[in-house]
Amino acid sequence: MLDLLLSIPILSYVFFPTTGASISTSVNIIFFYMTWTSLVFSHPALELHLSGVVVVRVIFWLIPSLVFLLFDAGFPGLAEGFKLGGRSALPTRDARKLAKMLALALLNVLACLASEAAVSVAYTLLFKRHVFRMSTTLPLPWTIFRHCLFIFASRELLNFYTHRYVLHGSSWLARKHMAFAHANAGAPFSLQAFTDYPLATLLHRCLPVLLPSVLIHTHMLTYFLVLIITSIEETLAMSGYTVVPGIIMSGIAQRTAIHYAGKGASNFGAYGVLDWAHSTSQGRGVLDDVRQEADKHHVQEKSANKVDHGAKTVHEGVDSLKKRLARSKNDE
């Protein structure tokens, strides 16, 4: 089982990229293709699917969450300076309570895994093929981009409306969600991404990514890529830290902290787009994130420079054409 997990090519590509001048990109792609092909022919589709989900959750959520927790609990005086809300946002130091939270989180991860297995088996029985594309042909970059765009947009829709109207509505599931996910006031910590009521976790963390991927029958490698991105996003968003890589990601973390500190009164979506549209956004809005990101990279200045460069090129071309015409007239 371990050799299967370590052999998943997209994970090798993330963690062990070969960027030396002596090895070309073509060699990397060939190695990637050969590894993926050997996995497809040597392992059942369901086994490869579930193993990939497990290793993504462990590497991109569980391990970072435990590292963050150890830092918060081991160095509270230092950690509070990086937390949204200061000392009030630090996780409990009660070992028994933390052990229960970890057990619940792992149980929910297994429940999500079981749901993926059930969907996969049902899909296979119904359509006589695996839930994801398992061809040895790697998906093209444009296809990956289109599929990722569709999945992330669908995830935002499902996340927002499920979170706002089901998990924060008036149903019994909303009460369960409040009792589990919002038991403590203040900013969350990364382990809490899966310390919710199991059904709420399924609706909030699993299905918004799985269902759109199944609907378009995306390639399994594309699904793994989406799962890696969303796992990193959820881990950082739930960290409660003020220092998060990237302006966009920092804004997501701030809105998530406000959502938990306010007992779920605002900020229901993953990216804040639908919160902005429905006026349920609180804190730094998604438009502020985009504006700051543009300012950070001097987008306006770069665009102006490109326009000036383009105009200069056009003028030079026109002048050159005029000189050629004048020269041809003189020759006549």
Secondary structure, DSSP 8 states (H G I E B T S, - for coil): -HHHHHH-HHHHHHHS----TTS-HHHHHHHHHHHHHHHHHHS-HHHHHHHHHHHHHIIIIIHHHHHHHHHHHH-HHHHGGGBTTGGGGS----HHHHHHHHHHHHHHHHHHHHHHHHHHHHHHHHHSS-SSB--SS---HHHHHHHHHHHHHHHHHHHHHHHHHTTTSSSHHHHHHHHHTTSS-S---GGGGG-S-HHHHIIIIIHHHHHHHHHTT-BHHHHHHHHHHHHHHHHHHTS-BS--SSHHHHHHHHHHHHHHHTTSSS--SSSSHHHHHTT---SS-HHHHHHHHHHHTTHHHHHHHHHHHHHHHHHHHHHHHHHHHHHHHHH-
